[in-house]
Amino acid sequence: MERTRVKSSTVLSVGYDPLEQVLVVEFKRGSLYHYLGVPVSDFENLMAAPSKGRFLHYRIKPRYQYRRVR
């Protein structure tokens, strides 16, 4: 899946699969996470958020199952 680099102190890149509703987040420390069942609206809100890390912490992590891929 293609990911887009973002301006963030903690997040390196973000990708999204609309068919599977999987949000992919690569962190600057090297870890890669898949967040499952994320609607496109939350992906769009993440990409528009002034703080990607804060949005992930408060809006994505508490709401969706996730797994560390790397």
Contacts in CASP RR format, 6 or more apart in sequence:
PFRMAT RR
TARGET T0000
AUTHOR 0000-0000-0000
METHOD contacts of the structure
MODEL  1
MERTRVKSSTVLSVGYDPLEQVLVVEFKRGSLYHYLGVPVSDFENLMAAP
SKGRFLHYRIKPRYQYRRVR
1 15 0 8 1.000
1 16 0 8 1.000
1 17 0 8 1.000
1 22 0 8 1.000
1 24 0 8 1.000
2 15 0 8 1.000
3 13 0 8 1.000
3 14 0 8 1.000
3 15 0 8 1.000
3 24 0 8 1.000
3 26 0 8 1.000
4 13 0 8 1.000
4 14 0 8 1.000
4 15 0 8 1.000
4 47 0 8 1.000
5 12 0 8 1.000
5 13 0 8 1.000
6 12 0 8 1.000
6 13 0 8 1.000
6 14 0 8 1.000
6 47 0 8 1.000
6 52 0 8 1.000
7 52 0 8 1.000
8 28 0 8 1.000
8 51 0 8 1.000
8 52 0 8 1.000
8 53 0 8 1.000
9 28 0 8 1.000
9 53 0 8 1.000
10 27 0 8 1.000
10 28 0 8 1.000
10 29 0 8 1.000
10 52 0 8 1.000
10 53 0 8 1.000
11 25 0 8 1.000
11 26 0 8 1.000
11 27 0 8 1.000
11 28 0 8 1.000
11 52 0 8 1.000
11 53 0 8 1.000
11 56 0 8 1.000
12 26 0 8 1.000
12 27 0 8 1.000
12 28 0 8 1.000
12 30 0 8 1.000
13 25 0 8 1.000
13 26 0 8 1.000
14 23 0 8 1.000
14 24 0 8 1.000
14 25 0 8 1.000
14 26 0 8 1.000
14 43 0 8 1.000
14 46 0 8 1.000
14 47 0 8 1.000
14 52 0 8 1.000
15 23 0 8 1.000
15 24 0 8 1.000
15 25 0 8 1.000
15 43 0 8 1.000
16 22 0 8 1.000
16 23 0 8 1.000
16 24 0 8 1.000
16 38 0 8 1.000
16 40 0 8 1.000
16 43 0 8 1.000
17 24 0 8 1.000
18 40 0 8 1.000
20 37 0 8 1.000
21 36 0 8 1.000
21 37 0 8 1.000
21 38 0 8 1.000
21 39 0 8 1.000
21 40 0 8 1.000
22 34 0 8 1.000
22 35 0 8 1.000
22 36 0 8 1.000
22 37 0 8 1.000
22 38 0 8 1.000
23 34 0 8 1.000
23 35 0 8 1.000
23 37 0 8 1.000
23 38 0 8 1.000
23 42 0 8 1.000
23 43 0 8 1.000
23 46 0 8 1.000
23 60 0 8 1.000
23 64 0 8 1.000
24 32 0 8 1.000
24 33 0 8 1.000
24 34 0 8 1.000
24 35 0 8 1.000
24 69 0 8 1.000
25 32 0 8 1.000
25 33 0 8 1.000
25 35 0 8 1.000
25 56 0 8 1.000
26 32 0 8 1.000
27 33 0 8 1.000
30 70 0 8 1.000
31 68 0 8 1.000
31 70 0 8 1.000
32 68 0 8 1.000
32 69 0 8 1.000
32 70 0 8 1.000
33 66 0 8 1.000
33 67 0 8 1.000
33 68 0 8 1.000
33 69 0 8 1.000
34 66 0 8 1.000
34 67 0 8 1.000
34 69 0 8 1.000
35 60 0 8 1.000
35 61 0 8 1.000
35 64 0 8 1.000
35 65 0 8 1.000
35 66 0 8 1.000
36 64 0 8 1.000
36 65 0 8 1.000
36 66 0 8 1.000
36 67 0 8 1.000
37 64 0 8 1.000
37 65 0 8 1.000
38 60 0 8 1.000
38 64 0 8 1.000
42 59 0 8 1.000
42 60 0 8 1.000
42 63 0 8 1.000
45 55 0 8 1.000
45 59 0 8 1.000
46 52 0 8 1.000
46 55 0 8 1.000
46 56 0 8 1.000
46 59 0 8 1.000
46 60 0 8 1.000
49 55 0 8 1.000
60 66 0 8 1.000
END
